[in-house]
Amino acid sequence: MKLGIVGLPNVGKSTLFNAITNAGAQSANYAFCTIEPNVGVVPVPDERVDRLAEMHHPKKITPAVVEFVDIAGLVSGASHGEGLGNKFLSHIRGTDAVVHVVRCFEDDDIVHVDGSVNPARDIDTINLELIFADLETIERRIDKSVKAMKGDKSLSKEVDFLKRLRSELEKGVCARRAPADDGEKELMSEMSLLTAKPVIYACNLSESDFQRGVESNAGYNAVRQIAAADGDEVLPICAELEAQIASLEPSEKELFLAELGVGTGGLDLLIQRGYSLLGLISFITAGGPEVRAWTVTKGTKAPQAAGKIHSDFERGFIRAEVISFDELMACGSMAAAKEKGLVRSEGKSYVIKDGDVVLFRFNV
């Protein structure tokens, strides 16, 4: 999973990135501090991996990972080259989803690029620039497809859809909200349309907002309404607070959050929302050499899941020996689970479930 962290300058993107990755991305109080995208790879917290490691004592433990990309602040006119312009936009194209950091806190010492804090306006600014960029992409694709139609009339359906999509964008509607069937959604993905990507709005609040209750922040409530209307995710977060707890031990972090009345840290919630938004799950392979979590989309069948490990596993797939994590923990060991007949032998049609512990049998 690759998430691009975006937003206007000085909304807390790099502070959040530093906190969740400990990668030391530069952060300062002036526009375009981030010029090249900073990339950090973060392990996905998963208690199941830890407990299986305790059971198997493996030589190696490999959790699933999330790649975060901190992208330079976007300003009005970026689609036409303002600020860092298209350089910024090209970095978004390579991500699976967008984490849009929206400033919802007041602080006279931190300059806002537009002079005041207004989350709804800021969201509109960025969406409009992404829409302009998508319109340019669509115009180029229409021109190309119209020319190709002379020799392939089947492209007329594609052109019709692109024209409908262009009309929606011109009304200010993001591509992810435009009516489209599965084939049309695949076309949008192929074109890497920016406004077709799933979005998580990370509302950057102050620590006092969390102490009072995040619902007391009018900006956060405004973003929630926008997200609800568009079917996007929204997450209240305090980048400064995340920075404070980033280096703490797990027990200290838990105590710190409990004192604030917060049950889960921002990173864990962000990853959970990302998995949910993209329809991802994890299965686990476990043994003496390694305990490892693997990420697949919901609905993935056993051979394709095996292919995540190695293409030979998918090509020579015979069967999958499967048990759920909870059943395995209840038995205490894989040997005990086999004695009770709980380890199932599944074929090519089996759909992998979240938390499955799997051993793939293959022959090439």
Disulfide bonds with the S-S distance in Angstrom:
none
